Amino acid sequence: MGIGIWELLIVLVIVLLLFGTRRLRDVGADLGAAIKSFKNALGEGETESPAKPKELAQIEAQGGTERQVEEKPERPQREPLEP
């Protein structure tokens, strides 16, 4: 037993009476603009592609993708303190 069509229609009529059609239209337009800007923001991240395959091949040929790690000198060991 869920919400049927009649319950939805009653809720819609009550909302229309409370807010009016003009205010609902404004809310719908604002909601649509917000969704559109959100989708555009998501799309901007997708258009920025990583380096092209040719550039990657050149970097790998130069040895630029390997991590350069410097070896740290060992710390000198201390003598234990005598009691």
MIMARTI-35551 format. One line per field, with one value per atom (N, C-alpha, C): atom name; x, y, z; residue number from 1; residue in three letters. Coordinates in Angstrom, 3 decimals, m for minus. Each point is the difference from the previous one (the first is absolute). Example, Ala and Ser with C-alpha at 12.3 -4.5 7.8 and 13.67 -1.06 7.14 Angstrom:
site = c(N	CA	C	N	CA	C)
east = c(13.190	m0.890	0.900	m0.350	0.820	m0.770)
north = c(m5.690	1.190	1.200	1.050	1.190	1.090)
up = c(7.800	0.000	0.000	m0.720	0.060	0.730)
pos = c(1	1	1	2	2	2)
code = c(ALA	ALA	ALA	SER	SER	SER)
//
This chain:
site = c(N	CA	C	N	CA	C	N	CA	C	N	CA	C	N	CA	C	N	CA	C	N	CA	C	N	CA	C	N	CA	C	N	CA	C	N	CA	C	N	CA	C	N	CA	C	N	CA	C	N	CA	C	N	CA	C	N	CA	C	N	CA	C	N	CA	C	N	CA	C	N	CA	C	N	CA	C	N	CA	C	N	CA	C	N	CA	C	N	CA	C	N	CA	C	N	CA	C	N	CA	C	N	CA	C	N	CA	C	N	CA	C	N	CA	C	N	CA	C	N	CA	C	N	CA	C	N	CA	C	N	CA	C	N	CA	C	N	CA	C	N	CA	C	N	CA	C	N	CA	C	N	CA	C	N	CA	C	N	CA	C	N	CA	C	N	CA	C	N	CA	C	N	CA	C	N	CA	C	N	CA	C	N	CA	C	N	CA	C	N	CA	C	N	CA	C	N	CA	C	N	CA	C	N	CA	C	N	CA	C	N	CA	C	N	CA	C	N	CA	C	N	CA	C	N	CA	C	N	CA	C	N	CA	C	N	CA	C	N	CA	C	N	CA	C	N	CA	C	N	CA	C	N	CA	C	N	CA	C	N	CA	C	N	CA	C	N	CA	C	N	CA	C	N	CA	C	N	CA	C	N	CA	C	N	CA	C	N	CA	C)
east = c(0.842	m0.842	0.888	0.047	0.844	m0.830	0.685	m0.674	m0.569	m1.273	m0.669	m0.096	m0.634	m0.152	m0.879	m1.024	m0.911	0.697	0.839	0.735	0.961	0.658	0.912	m0.740	m1.176	m0.792	m0.450	m0.393	m0.424	1.170	1.175	1.184	0.329	m0.094	0.270	m0.964	m1.284	m0.995	0.297	0.360	0.305	1.230	1.019	1.205	m0.329	m0.827	m0.400	m0.769	m0.865	m0.763	0.900	0.973	0.876	0.979	0.631	1.064	m0.426	m0.959	m0.403	0.873	m0.528	0.707	1.248	m0.032	1.145	1.223	m0.213	1.120	0.545	m0.868	0.463	0.803	m0.431	0.723	1.401	0.106	1.301	0.907	m0.579	0.782	0.481	m0.859	0.388	1.109	m0.091	1.039	1.329	m0.046	1.224	0.618	m0.843	0.488	0.638	m0.627	0.554	1.342	0.121	1.266	1.094	m0.364	0.984	0.495	m0.901	0.390	0.884	m0.338	0.784	1.414	0.134	1.333	0.803	m0.681	0.682	0.541	m0.803	0.450	1.156	m0.055	1.097	1.283	m0.119	1.181	0.592	m0.843	0.503	0.657	m0.546	0.534	1.347	0.286	1.281	1.139	m0.208	1.039	0.291	m0.987	0.177	0.728	m0.155	0.628	1.498	0.459	1.425	0.609	0.644	0.558	1.452	0.477	1.410	0.880	1.281	0.943	m0.338	0.265	m0.288	0.970	m0.374	0.883	1.383	0.096	1.312	0.864	m0.623	0.743	0.458	m0.856	0.377	1.166	m0.003	1.087	1.314	m0.044	1.212	0.524	m0.891	0.407	0.619	m0.603	0.536	1.355	0.173	1.272	1.109	m0.360	0.981	0.212	m0.787	0.133	m0.651	m0.979	m0.629	m1.086	m0.432	m1.090	0.486	1.302	0.509	0.153	m0.282	0.132	1.470	0.447	1.367	m0.019	0.637	0.031	1.449	0.279	1.352	0.117	1.143	0.215	0.419	m0.631	0.349	1.175	0.947	1.101	m0.510	0.626	m0.424	0.342	m0.859	0.258	1.061	0.912	1.006	m0.651	0.478	m0.543	0.633	m0.816	0.502	0.406	0.945	0.403	m1.014	m0.392	m0.947	0.626	m0.820	0.467	0.207	1.086	0.274	m0.651	m0.606	m0.643	0.965)
north = c(m1.172	1.172	1.236	0.680	1.183	1.218	0.989	1.239	m0.199	0.230	m0.168	1.313	m0.060	1.178	1.056	m0.440	0.962	0.778	m0.672	0.695	1.028	m0.374	0.937	1.218	m0.222	1.122	0.932	m0.554	0.827	0.842	m0.604	0.747	1.099	m0.271	0.991	1.178	m0.277	1.068	0.858	m0.622	0.763	0.884	m0.530	0.787	1.168	m0.232	1.086	1.083	m0.392	0.982	0.799	m0.655	0.686	0.953	m0.445	0.788	0.748	m0.471	0.631	m0.469	0.159	m0.509	0.813	1.308	0.840	m0.366	m0.174	m0.329	m1.399	m0.945	m1.340	0.022	0.849	0.124	0.566	0.990	0.576	m1.025	m0.774	m1.032	m1.049	m0.377	m0.978	0.523	1.277	0.593	0.066	0.381	0.058	m1.388	m0.985	m1.369	m0.500	0.305	m0.400	0.667	1.290	0.704	m0.575	m0.368	m0.584	m1.344	m0.818	m1.305	0.178	0.975	0.242	0.456	0.907	0.462	m1.119	m0.870	m1.142	m0.944	m0.276	m0.872	0.633	1.326	0.682	m0.090	0.131	m0.099	m1.399	m1.017	m1.369	m0.217	0.603	m0.162	0.671	1.070	0.683	m0.910	m0.814	m0.916	m1.076	m0.384	m1.051	0.517	1.294	0.521	0.175	0.174	0.128	m1.397	m0.336	m1.345	0.011	m1.126	m0.074	0.123	m0.094	0.167	m0.946	0.472	m0.793	m1.173	m1.068	m1.172	0.329	0.921	0.360	0.652	0.880	0.664	m1.014	m0.961	m1.030	m0.829	m0.327	m0.787	0.769	1.312	0.812	0.069	0.151	0.078	m1.316	m1.117	m1.306	m0.242	0.474	m0.176	0.776	1.126	0.809	m0.501	m0.966	m0.536	0.901	0.755	0.952	m0.583	m1.209	m0.539	m0.771	m0.305	m0.731	0.954	m0.503	0.815	0.061	1.185	0.201	0.069	m0.977	m0.047	0.068	0.984	0.110	m0.870	m0.653	m0.811	0.913	m0.189	0.790	m0.674	0.799	m0.614	m0.571	m1.076	m0.630	0.902	m0.018	0.777	m0.721	0.750	m0.660	m0.601	m1.159	m0.687	0.578	0.238	0.485	m1.179	0.287	m0.994	0.014	m1.155	0.003	0.647	0.715	0.661	m1.029	0.173	m0.922	0.527	m0.869	0.474	0.319)
up = c(0.000	0.000	0.000	m1.113	m0.119	m0.354	m0.444	m0.391	m1.396	m0.132	m1.281	m0.747	m1.157	m0.851	0.660	0.733	0.621	1.108	0.759	1.055	m0.589	m1.096	m0.655	m0.546	m0.586	m0.522	1.119	1.130	1.137	0.505	0.104	0.444	m1.001	m1.290	m1.032	0.091	0.211	0.125	1.228	1.106	1.218	m0.216	m0.664	m0.271	m0.917	m1.021	m0.897	0.746	0.917	0.767	0.943	0.588	0.951	m0.683	m1.065	m0.609	m1.255	m0.706	m1.246	m1.154	m1.198	m1.174	m0.319	0.262	m0.348	0.839	1.284	0.880	m0.305	m0.304	m0.361	m1.298	m0.949	m1.259	0.249	0.895	0.336	0.679	0.904	0.685	m1.001	m0.924	m1.020	m0.897	m0.380	m0.844	0.750	1.270	0.803	0.167	0.216	0.158	m1.299	m1.123	m1.292	m0.278	0.335	m0.200	0.894	1.213	0.914	m0.522	m0.501	m0.544	m1.233	m0.844	m1.207	0.349	0.969	0.377	0.659	0.744	0.615	m1.071	m1.023	m1.086	m0.766	m0.204	m0.684	0.818	1.310	0.859	m0.058	m0.058	m0.122	m1.355	m1.031	m1.343	m0.178	0.755	m0.121	0.417	0.993	0.447	m1.024	m0.774	m1.000	m1.234	m0.340	m1.203	0.183	1.229	0.246	0.000	m1.107	m0.112	0.462	0.454	0.372	m1.234	0.167	m1.103	m1.152	m1.181	m1.194	m0.079	m0.714	m0.101	m0.549	m0.974	m0.549	1.070	0.788	1.064	1.047	0.305	0.964	m0.510	m1.287	m0.577	0.077	m0.251	0.076	1.428	0.947	1.401	0.443	m0.395	0.369	m0.658	m1.237	m0.691	0.707	0.594	0.713	1.424	0.411	1.353	1.035	m0.399	0.914	0.875	m0.280	0.803	1.213	0.033	1.147	1.178	1.147	1.204	0.388	0.251	0.438	1.518	0.637	1.453	0.442	0.833	0.526	1.238	0.097	1.181	1.135	1.122	1.170	0.703	0.448	0.739	1.316	0.415	1.246	1.168	0.966	1.206	0.826	0.560	0.834	1.239	0.385	1.167	1.255	0.982	1.287	0.876	0.819	0.989	1.129	0.521	1.113	1.235	0.717	1.215	1.099	0.720	1.094	1.269	0.797	1.239	1.106)
pos = c(1	1	1	2	2	2	3	3	3	4	4	4	5	5	5	6	6	6	7	7	7	8	8	8	9	9	9	10	10	10	11	11	11	12	12	12	13	13	13	14	14	14	15	15	15	16	16	16	17	17	17	18	18	18	19	19	19	20	20	20	21	21	21	22	22	22	23	23	23	24	24	24	25	25	25	26	26	26	27	27	27	28	28	28	29	29	29	30	30	30	31	31	31	32	32	32	33	33	33	34	34	34	35	35	35	36	36	36	37	37	37	38	38	38	39	39	39	40	40	40	41	41	41	42	42	42	43	43	43	44	44	44	45	45	45	46	46	46	47	47	47	48	48	48	49	49	49	50	50	50	51	51	51	52	52	52	53	53	53	54	54	54	55	55	55	56	56	56	57	57	57	58	58	58	59	59	59	60	60	60	61	61	61	62	62	62	63	63	63	64	64	64	65	65	65	66	66	66	67	67	67	68	68	68	69	69	69	70	70	70	71	71	71	72	72	72	73	73	73	74	74	74	75	75	75	76	76	76	77	77	77	78	78	78	79	79	79	80	80	80	81	81	81	82	82	82	83	83	83)
code = c(MET	MET	MET	GLY	GLY	GLY	ILE	ILE	ILE	GLY	GLY	GLY	ILE	ILE	ILE	TRP	TRP	TRP	GLU	GLU	GLU	LEU	LEU	LEU	LEU	LEU	LEU	ILE	ILE	ILE	VAL	VAL	VAL	LEU	LEU	LEU	VAL	VAL	VAL	ILE	ILE	ILE	VAL	VAL	VAL	LEU	LEU	LEU	LEU	LEU	LEU	LEU	LEU	LEU	PHE	PHE	PHE	GLY	GLY	GLY	THR	THR	THR	ARG	ARG	ARG	ARG	ARG	ARG	LEU	LEU	LEU	ARG	ARG	ARG	ASP	ASP	ASP	VAL	VAL	VAL	GLY	GLY	GLY	ALA	ALA	ALA	ASP	ASP	ASP	LEU	LEU	LEU	GLY	GLY	GLY	ALA	ALA	ALA	ALA	ALA	ALA	ILE	ILE	ILE	LYS	LYS	LYS	SER	SER	SER	PHE	PHE	PHE	LYS	LYS	LYS	ASN	ASN	ASN	ALA	ALA	ALA	LEU	LEU	LEU	GLY	GLY	GLY	GLU	GLU	GLU	GLY	GLY	GLY	GLU	GLU	GLU	THR	THR	THR	GLU	GLU	GLU	SER	SER	SER	PRO	PRO	PRO	ALA	ALA	ALA	LYS	LYS	LYS	PRO	PRO	PRO	LYS	LYS	LYS	GLU	GLU	GLU	LEU	LEU	LEU	ALA	ALA	ALA	GLN	GLN	GLN	ILE	ILE	ILE	GLU	GLU	GLU	ALA	ALA	ALA	GLN	GLN	GLN	GLY	GLY	GLY	GLY	GLY	GLY	THR	THR	THR	GLU	GLU	GLU	ARG	ARG	ARG	GLN	GLN	GLN	VAL	VAL	VAL	GLU	GLU	GLU	GLU	GLU	GLU	LYS	LYS	LYS	PRO	PRO	PRO	GLU	GLU	GLU	ARG	ARG	ARG	PRO	PRO	PRO	GLN	GLN	GLN	ARG	ARG	ARG	GLU	GLU	GLU	PRO	PRO	PRO	LEU	LEU	LEU	GLU	GLU	GLU	PRO	PRO	PRO)
//
